[in-house]
């Protein structure tokens, strides 16, 4: 199920979403399971240094950057760093071009 959440890269990164990220891959409310999604991305679009060792670590000693589901502000992409053994969603973002 495809849902447009932003019009253009700048809106996506700046946190001016038209629709909050809130559904899972089945179109169900993802926030009933967990309110965070792994992003590893700063609001500039650059990669954060907190990517769980390039998404290869599940250690509680290593950190990954998550965004907060249900938000339309910049915190959807960059909310906080959490240990890599935490549960969070993972989304693929498609360029509409």
N, CA, C and O atoms as CSV, one atom per row, in Angstrom:
chain,resi,resn,atom,element,x,y,z
A,1,UNK,N,N,0.849,-1.180,0.000
A,1,UNK,CA,C,0.000,0.000,0.000
A,1,UNK,C,C,0.890,1.237,0.000
A,1,UNK,O,O,1.718,1.396,0.897
A,2,UNK,N,N,0.741,2.097,-0.965
A,2,UNK,CA,C,1.532,3.318,-1.067
A,2,UNK,C,C,0.717,4.506,-0.580
A,2,UNK,O,O,-0.433,4.688,-0.979
A,3,UNK,N,N,1.319,5.307,0.281
A,3,UNK,CA,C,0.694,6.515,0.785
A,3,UNK,C,C,1.679,7.656,0.650
A,3,UNK,O,O,2.807,7.562,1.134
A,4,UNK,N,N,1.272,8.728,0.001
A,4,UNK,CA,C,2.148,9.893,-0.129
A,4,UNK,C,C,2.171,10.609,1.211
A,4,UNK,O,O,1.131,10.988,1.748
A,5,UNK,N,N,3.385,10.790,1.745
A,5,UNK,CA,C,3.511,11.464,3.028
A,5,UNK,C,C,4.085,12.868,2.915
A,5,UNK,O,O,3.960,13.669,3.842
A,6,UNK,N,N,4.708,13.168,1.792
A,6,UNK,CA,C,5.287,14.503,1.595
A,6,UNK,C,C,5.353,14.803,0.107
A,6,UNK,O,O,5.438,13.900,-0.725
A,7,UNK,N,N,5.312,16.087,-0.208
A,7,UNK,CA,C,5.445,16.532,-1.592
A,7,UNK,C,C,6.851,17.088,-1.753
A,7,UNK,O,O,7.106,18.254,-1.452
A,8,UNK,N,N,7.755,16.251,-2.224
A,8,UNK,CA,C,9.129,16.659,-2.459
A,8,UNK,C,C,10.065,16.317,-1.318
A,8,UNK,O,O,9.651,16.133,-0.174
A,9,UNK,N,N,11.337,16.239,-1.666
A,9,UNK,CA,C,12.382,15.869,-0.709
A,9,UNK,C,C,12.488,16.877,0.432
A,9,UNK,O,O,12.647,16.484,1.588
A,10,UNK,N,N,12.404,18.157,0.124
A,10,UNK,CA,C,12.532,19.171,1.166
A,10,UNK,C,C,11.445,19.031,2.225
A,10,UNK,O,O,11.729,19.139,3.417
A,11,UNK,N,N,10.218,18.797,1.810
A,11,UNK,CA,C,9.130,18.601,2.771
A,11,UNK,C,C,9.349,17.337,3.592
A,11,UNK,O,O,9.065,17.311,4.790
A,12,UNK,N,N,9.849,16.301,2.953
A,12,UNK,CA,C,10.120,15.039,3.647
A,12,UNK,C,C,11.157,15.244,4.739
A,12,UNK,O,O,10.978,14.768,5.861
A,13,UNK,N,N,12.228,15.939,4.427
A,13,UNK,CA,C,13.313,16.125,5.384
A,13,UNK,C,C,13.018,17.189,6.431
A,13,UNK,O,O,13.432,17.052,7.582
A,14,UNK,N,N,12.316,18.237,6.055
A,14,UNK,CA,C,12.075,19.340,6.993
A,14,UNK,C,C,10.971,19.026,7.988
A,14,UNK,O,O,10.820,19.714,8.997
A,15,UNK,N,N,10.205,17.989,7.703
A,15,UNK,CA,C,9.146,17.625,8.632
A,15,UNK,C,C,7.863,18.369,8.385
A,15,UNK,O,O,7.139,18.684,9.329
A,16,UNK,N,N,7.561,18.660,7.129
A,16,UNK,CA,C,6.256,19.235,6.803
A,16,UNK,C,C,5.500,18.171,6.008
A,16,UNK,O,O,5.234,18.324,4.816
A,17,UNK,N,N,5.168,17.097,6.707
A,17,UNK,CA,C,4.490,15.974,6.068
A,17,UNK,C,C,3.013,16.268,5.873
A,17,UNK,O,O,2.389,16.927,6.705
A,18,UNK,N,N,2.462,15.785,4.788
A,18,UNK,CA,C,1.034,15.942,4.533
A,18,UNK,C,C,0.238,14.878,5.280
A,18,UNK,O,O,-0.921,15.094,5.635
A,19,UNK,N,N,0.859,13.742,5.514
A,19,UNK,CA,C,0.249,12.631,6.232
A,19,UNK,C,C,1.311,12.030,7.144
A,19,UNK,O,O,2.431,11.793,6.692
A,20,UNK,N,N,0.998,11.775,8.407
A,20,UNK,CA,C,2.009,11.169,9.266
A,20,UNK,C,C,2.272,9.715,8.888
A,20,UNK,O,O,1.379,9.024,8.396
A,21,UNK,N,N,3.483,9.259,9.117
A,21,UNK,CA,C,3.823,7.855,8.932
A,21,UNK,C,C,3.198,7.113,10.105
A,21,UNK,O,O,3.588,7.322,11.253
A,22,UNK,N,N,2.230,6.248,9.821
A,22,UNK,CA,C,1.511,5.592,10.910
A,22,UNK,C,C,1.014,4.196,10.560
A,22,UNK,O,O,0.422,3.533,11.411
A,23,UNK,N,N,1.236,3.729,9.331
A,23,UNK,CA,C,0.732,2.423,8.921
A,23,UNK,C,C,1.865,1.424,8.759
A,23,UNK,O,O,2.997,1.799,8.452
A,24,UNK,N,N,1.555,0.150,8.968
A,24,UNK,CA,C,2.547,-0.891,8.710
A,24,UNK,C,C,2.399,-1.394,7.279
A,24,UNK,O,O,1.607,-0.851,6.509
A,25,UNK,N,N,3.152,-2.424,6.921
A,25,UNK,CA,C,3.142,-2.930,5.547
A,25,UNK,C,C,1.805,-3.537,5.145
A,25,UNK,O,O,1.573,-3.788,3.962
A,26,UNK,N,N,0.920,-3.778,6.113
A,26,UNK,CA,C,-0.392,-4.340,5.825
A,26,UNK,C,C,-1.484,-3.276,5.829
A,26,UNK,O,O,-2.663,-3.596,5.677
A,27,UNK,N,N,-1.097,-2.009,6.004
A,27,UNK,CA,C,-2.067,-0.926,6.047
A,27,UNK,C,C,-2.744,-0.775,7.397
A,27,UNK,O,O,-3.738,-0.060,7.525
A,28,UNK,N,N,-2.207,-1.445,8.397
A,28,UNK,CA,C,-2.756,-1.377,9.752
A,28,UNK,C,C,-2.039,-0.301,10.555
A,28,UNK,O,O,-0.941,0.122,10.194
A,29,UNK,N,N,-2.653,0.136,11.635
A,29,UNK,CA,C,-2.064,1.152,12.496
A,29,UNK,C,C,-0.787,0.608,13.128
A,29,UNK,O,O,-0.849,-0.263,13.995
A,30,UNK,N,N,0.353,1.105,12.708
A,30,UNK,CA,C,1.650,0.628,13.208
A,30,UNK,C,C,1.921,1.089,14.635
A,30,UNK,O,O,2.737,0.488,15.333
A,31,UNK,N,N,1.263,2.125,15.066
A,31,UNK,CA,C,1.550,2.688,16.376
A,31,UNK,C,C,0.996,1.846,17.520
A,31,UNK,O,O,1.318,2.101,18.681
A,32,UNK,N,N,0.182,0.861,17.219
A,32,UNK,CA,C,-0.280,-0.036,18.280
A,32,UNK,C,C,0.818,-1.033,18.633
A,32,UNK,O,O,0.789,-1.635,19.706
A,33,UNK,N,N,1.788,-1.211,17.733
A,33,UNK,CA,C,2.886,-2.156,17.949
A,33,UNK,C,C,4.098,-1.461,18.548
A,33,UNK,O,O,4.720,-1.993,19.466
A,34,UNK,N,N,4.440,-0.293,18.049
A,34,UNK,CA,C,5.639,0.439,18.455
A,34,UNK,C,C,5.533,1.823,17.839
A,34,UNK,O,O,5.012,1.968,16.733
A,35,UNK,N,N,6.014,2.830,18.528
A,35,UNK,CA,C,5.847,4.187,18.001
A,35,UNK,C,C,7.095,4.739,17.327
A,35,UNK,O,O,7.163,5.935,17.045
A,36,UNK,N,N,8.091,3.882,17.062
A,36,UNK,CA,C,9.319,4.367,16.451
A,36,UNK,C,C,9.668,3.613,15.179
A,36,UNK,O,O,9.255,2.470,14.984
A,37,UNK,N,N,10.439,4.274,14.312
A,37,UNK,CA,C,10.940,3.651,13.079
A,37,UNK,C,C,12.424,3.976,12.954
A,37,UNK,O,O,12.843,5.112,13.179
A,38,UNK,N,N,13.213,2.966,12.592
A,38,UNK,CA,C,14.636,3.195,12.350
A,38,UNK,C,C,14.782,4.120,11.146
A,38,UNK,O,O,14.148,3.893,10.115
A,39,UNK,N,N,15.602,5.153,11.260
A,39,UNK,CA,C,15.839,6.036,10.120
A,39,UNK,C,C,17.333,6.187,9.837
A,39,UNK,O,O,17.761,6.052,8.690
A,40,UNK,N,N,18.119,6.463,10.857
A,40,UNK,CA,C,19.545,6.690,10.650
A,40,UNK,C,C,19.820,7.926,9.828
A,40,UNK,O,O,20.900,8.069,9.254
A,41,UNK,N,N,18.852,8.821,9.766
A,41,UNK,CA,C,18.975,10.003,8.906
A,41,UNK,C,C,18.798,11.279,9.706
A,41,UNK,O,O,17.895,11.401,10.533
A,42,UNK,N,N,19.681,12.222,9.438
A,42,UNK,CA,C,19.530,13.556,10.002
A,42,UNK,C,C,18.507,14.319,9.172
A,42,UNK,O,O,18.163,13.892,8.070
A,43,UNK,N,N,18.018,15.438,9.686
A,43,UNK,CA,C,17.020,16.217,8.953
A,43,UNK,C,C,17.566,16.831,7.673
A,43,UNK,O,O,16.799,17.288,6.826
A,44,UNK,N,N,18.865,16.843,7.530
A,44,UNK,CA,C,19.487,17.342,6.296
A,44,UNK,C,C,19.447,16.289,5.191
A,44,UNK,O,O,19.716,16.592,4.029
A,45,UNK,N,N,19.111,15.050,5.557
A,45,UNK,CA,C,19.141,13.952,4.599
A,45,UNK,C,C,20.447,13.179,4.657
A,45,UNK,O,O,20.573,12.112,4.057
A,46,UNK,N,N,21.417,13.723,5.380
A,46,UNK,CA,C,22.697,13.044,5.556
A,46,UNK,C,C,22.529,11.879,6.522
A,46,UNK,O,O,21.652,11.895,7.385
A,47,UNK,N,N,23.374,10.879,6.365
A,47,UNK,CA,C,23.345,9.735,7.273
A,47,UNK,C,C,23.867,10.142,8.643
A,47,UNK,O,O,24.851,10.872,8.756
A,48,UNK,N,N,23.207,9.669,9.658
A,48,UNK,CA,C,23.652,9.863,11.030
A,48,UNK,C,C,24.796,8.901,11.325
A,48,UNK,O,O,24.989,7.925,10.600
A,49,UNK,N,N,25.547,9.167,12.372
A,49,UNK,CA,C,26.549,8.204,12.807
A,49,UNK,C,C,25.910,7.084,13.628
A,49,UNK,O,O,26.572,6.103,13.967
A,50,UNK,N,N,24.630,7.231,13.946
A,50,UNK,CA,C,23.905,6.246,14.756
A,50,UNK,C,C,23.048,5.357,13.852
A,50,UNK,O,O,21.844,5.568,13.709
A,51,UNK,N,N,23.700,4.358,13.243
A,51,UNK,CA,C,22.985,3.440,12.345
A,51,UNK,C,C,23.220,1.977,12.731
A,51,UNK,O,O,23.223,1.094,11.873
A,52,UNK,N,N,23.416,1.733,14.024
A,52,UNK,CA,C,23.613,0.350,14.489
A,52,UNK,C,C,24.688,-0.366,13.678
A,52,UNK,O,O,24.502,-1.497,13.227
A,53,UNK,N,N,25.825,0.324,13.502
A,53,UNK,CA,C,26.924,-0.239,12.696
A,53,UNK,C,C,26.438,-0.628,11.303
A,53,UNK,O,O,26.554,-1.783,10.893
A,54,UNK,N,N,25.894,0.348,10.584
A,54,UNK,CA,C,25.352,0.141,9.231
A,54,UNK,C,C,24.285,-0.946,9.227
A,54,UNK,O,O,24.222,-1.769,8.314
A,55,UNK,N,N,23.439,-0.938,10.270
A,55,UNK,CA,C,22.315,-1.859,10.441
A,55,UNK,C,C,22.754,-3.317,10.585
A,55,UNK,O,O,22.012,-4.236,10.237
A,56,UNK,N,N,23.973,-3.518,11.103
A,56,UNK,CA,C,24.481,-4.873,11.309
A,56,UNK,C,C,24.577,-5.262,12.778
A,56,UNK,O,O,25.014,-6.370,13.089
A,57,UNK,N,N,24.180,-4.381,13.683
A,57,UNK,CA,C,24.316,-4.662,15.108
A,57,UNK,C,C,22.958,-4.754,15.799
A,57,UNK,O,O,22.032,-4.012,15.473
A,58,UNK,N,N,22.855,-5.655,16.740
A,58,UNK,CA,C,21.692,-5.740,17.621
A,58,UNK,C,C,22.127,-5.578,19.077
A,58,UNK,O,O,21.439,-6.022,19.997
A,59,UNK,N,N,23.268,-4.941,19.267
A,59,UNK,CA,C,23.848,-4.761,20.589
A,59,UNK,C,C,23.148,-3.650,21.367
A,59,UNK,O,O,22.761,-2.628,20.800
A,60,UNK,N,N,22.997,-3.861,22.650
A,60,UNK,CA,C,22.440,-2.805,23.505
A,60,UNK,C,C,23.465,-1.700,23.741
A,60,UNK,O,O,23.123,-0.631,24.248
A,61,UNK,N,N,24.716,-1.952,23.377
A,61,UNK,CA,C,25.790,-0.971,23.560
A,61,UNK,C,C,25.957,-0.052,22.348
A,61,UNK,O,O,26.670,0.949,22.424
A,62,UNK,N,N,25.309,-0.383,21.242
A,62,UNK,CA,C,25.392,0.405,20.008
A,62,UNK,C,C,24.067,1.133,19.827
A,62,UNK,O,O,23.013,0.614,20.194
A,63,UNK,N,N,24.122,2.350,19.254
A,63,UNK,CA,C,22.908,3.160,19.107
A,63,UNK,C,C,22.491,3.329,17.648
A,63,UNK,O,O,23.316,3.330,16.735
A,64,UNK,N,N,21.170,3.473,17.464
A,64,UNK,CA,C,20.600,3.769,16.164
A,64,UNK,C,C,19.608,4.912,16.293
A,64,UNK,O,O,18.962,5.060,17.330
A,65,UNK,N,N,19.486,5.709,15.262
A,65,UNK,CA,C,18.579,6.861,15.272
A,65,UNK,C,C,17.191,6.429,14.817
A,65,UNK,O,O,17.035,5.745,13.805
A,66,UNK,N,N,16.189,6.840,15.584
A,66,UNK,CA,C,14.803,6.528,15.232
A,66,UNK,C,C,14.002,7.813,15.073
A,66,UNK,O,O,14.344,8.857,15.630
A,67,UNK,N,N,12.925,7.708,14.296
A,67,UNK,CA,C,11.948,8.770,14.174
A,67,UNK,C,C,10.675,8.328,14.874
A,67,UNK,O,O,10.487,7.138,15.124
A,68,UNK,N,N,9.809,9.264,15.190
A,68,UNK,CA,C,8.577,8.977,15.929
A,68,UNK,C,C,7.395,8.903,14.968
A,68,UNK,O,O,7.101,9.863,14.257
A,69,UNK,N,N,6.727,7.766,14.955
A,69,UNK,CA,C,5.549,7.588,14.108
A,69,UNK,C,C,4.419,8.511,14.559
A,69,UNK,O,O,4.328,8.868,15.733
A,70,UNK,N,N,3.575,8.885,13.628
A,70,UNK,CA,C,2.423,9.713,13.939
A,70,UNK,C,C,2.718,11.205,13.934
A,70,UNK,O,O,1.809,12.015,14.116
A,71,UNK,N,N,3.967,11.576,13.729
A,71,UNK,CA,C,4.360,12.989,13.730
A,71,UNK,C,C,4.389,13.539,12.304
A,71,UNK,O,O,4.667,12.801,11.358
A,72,UNK,N,N,4.108,14.807,12.154
A,72,UNK,CA,C,4.268,15.473,10.859
A,72,UNK,C,C,5.380,16.511,10.931
A,72,UNK,O,O,5.656,17.197,9.947
A,73,UNK,N,N,6.018,16.627,12.090
A,73,UNK,CA,C,7.156,17.533,12.266
A,73,UNK,C,C,8.454,16.785,11.997
A,73,UNK,O,O,8.431,15.607,11.638
A,74,UNK,N,N,9.576,17.457,12.168
A,74,UNK,CA,C,10.889,16.860,11.899
A,74,UNK,C,C,11.189,15.655,12.785
A,74,UNK,O,O,12.072,14.865,12.452
A,75,UNK,N,N,10.489,15.492,13.894
A,75,UNK,CA,C,10.758,14.351,14.777
A,75,UNK,C,C,10.324,13.024,14.159
A,75,UNK,O,O,10.667,11.965,14.686
A,76,UNK,N,N,9.581,13.056,13.059
A,76,UNK,CA,C,9.212,11.801,12.393
A,76,UNK,C,C,10.469,11.123,11.864
A,76,UNK,O,O,10.514,9.897,11.756
A,77,UNK,N,N,11.492,11.911,11.534
A,77,UNK,CA,C,12.717,11.407,10.929
A,77,UNK,C,C,13.851,11.296,11.937
A,77,UNK,O,O,14.676,10.388,11.845
A,78,UNK,N,N,13.898,12.201,12.885
A,78,UNK,CA,C,15.029,12.301,13.799
A,78,UNK,C,C,14.501,12.643,15.186
A,78,UNK,O,O,14.381,13.818,15.534
A,79,UNK,N,N,14.185,11.626,15.978
A,79,UNK,CA,C,13.635,11.867,17.311
A,79,UNK,C,C,14.657,11.621,18.412
A,79,UNK,O,O,14.867,12.472,19.276
A,80,UNK,N,N,15.299,10.435,18.375
A,80,UNK,CA,C,16.292,10.134,19.410
A,80,UNK,C,C,17.106,8.908,19.016
A,80,UNK,O,O,16.771,8.200,18.066
A,81,UNK,N,N,18.178,8.672,19.761
A,81,UNK,CA,C,19.005,7.484,19.568
A,81,UNK,C,C,18.595,6.445,20.603
A,81,UNK,O,O,18.397,6.764,21.776
A,82,UNK,N,N,18.471,5.206,20.157
A,82,UNK,CA,C,18.098,4.112,21.052
A,82,UNK,C,C,19.054,2.936,20.848
A,82,UNK,O,O,19.683,2.829,19.795
A,83,UNK,N,N,19.168,2.060,21.838
A,83,UNK,CA,C,20.012,0.867,21.671
A,83,UNK,C,C,19.526,0.009,20.510
A,83,UNK,O,O,18.328,-0.073,20.241
A,84,UNK,N,N,20.465,-0.623,19.831
A,84,UNK,CA,C,20.141,-1.388,18.622
A,84,UNK,C,C,19.377,-2.684,18.889
A,84,UNK,O,O,18.938,-3.341,17.946
A,85,UNK,N,N,19.216,-3.054,20.130
A,85,UNK,CA,C,18.387,-4.217,20.434
A,85,UNK,C,C,16.938,-3.809,20.700
A,85,UNK,O,O,16.133,-4.630,21.139
A,86,UNK,N,N,16.603,-2.544,20.436
A,86,UNK,CA,C,15.230,-2.035,20.596
A,86,UNK,C,C,14.366,-2.455,19.414
A,86,UNK,O,O,14.870,-2.734,18.326
A,87,UNK,N,N,13.070,-2.495,19.644
A,87,UNK,CA,C,12.109,-2.784,18.576
A,87,UNK,C,C,11.693,-1.482,17.910
A,87,UNK,O,O,11.359,-0.512,18.590
A,88,UNK,N,N,11.713,-1.457,16.579
A,88,UNK,CA,C,11.256,-0.292,15.818
A,88,UNK,C,C,10.890,-0.757,14.412
A,88,UNK,O,O,11.378,-1.783,13.939
A,89,UNK,N,N,10.037,-0.002,13.763
A,89,UNK,CA,C,9.646,-0.297,12.387
A,89,UNK,C,C,10.758,0.111,11.442
A,89,UNK,O,O,11.693,0.812,11.829
A,90,UNK,N,N,10.648,-0.333,10.202
A,90,UNK,CA,C,11.597,0.032,9.157
A,90,UNK,C,C,10.792,0.283,7.886
A,90,UNK,O,O,10.000,-0.567,7.480
A,91,UNK,N,N,10.982,1.423,7.264
A,91,UNK,CA,C,10.209,1.808,6.077
A,91,UNK,C,C,11.107,2.045,4.886
A,91,UNK,O,O,12.251,2.475,5.037
A,92,UNK,N,N,10.597,1.769,3.714
A,92,UNK,CA,C,11.261,2.123,2.458
A,92,UNK,C,C,10.548,3.349,1.901
A,92,UNK,O,O,9.320,3.384,1.820
A,93,UNK,N,N,11.325,4.345,1.524
A,93,UNK,CA,C,10.770,5.580,0.982
A,93,UNK,C,C,11.041,5.590,-0.518
A,93,UNK,O,O,12.178,5.406,-0.951
A,94,UNK,N,N,10.001,5.804,-1.300
A,94,UNK,CA,C,10.123,5.823,-2.756
A,94,UNK,C,C,10.009,7.230,-3.271
A,94,UNK,O,O,9.111,7.972,-2.873
A,95,UNK,N,N,10.911,7.605,-4.153
A,95,UNK,CA,C,10.836,8.887,-4.829
A,95,UNK,C,C,9.735,8.783,-5.879
A,95,UNK,O,O,9.723,7.845,-6.676
A,96,UNK,N,N,8.826,9.727,-5.885
A,96,UNK,CA,C,7.694,9.694,-6.801
A,96,UNK,C,C,8.021,10.077,-8.227
A,96,UNK,O,O,7.136,10.067,-9.083
A,97,UNK,N,N,9.276,10.417,-8.507
A,97,UNK,CA,C,9.666,10.825,-9.861
A,97,UNK,C,C,9.615,9.678,-10.832
A,97,UNK,O,O,9.914,9.855,-12.013
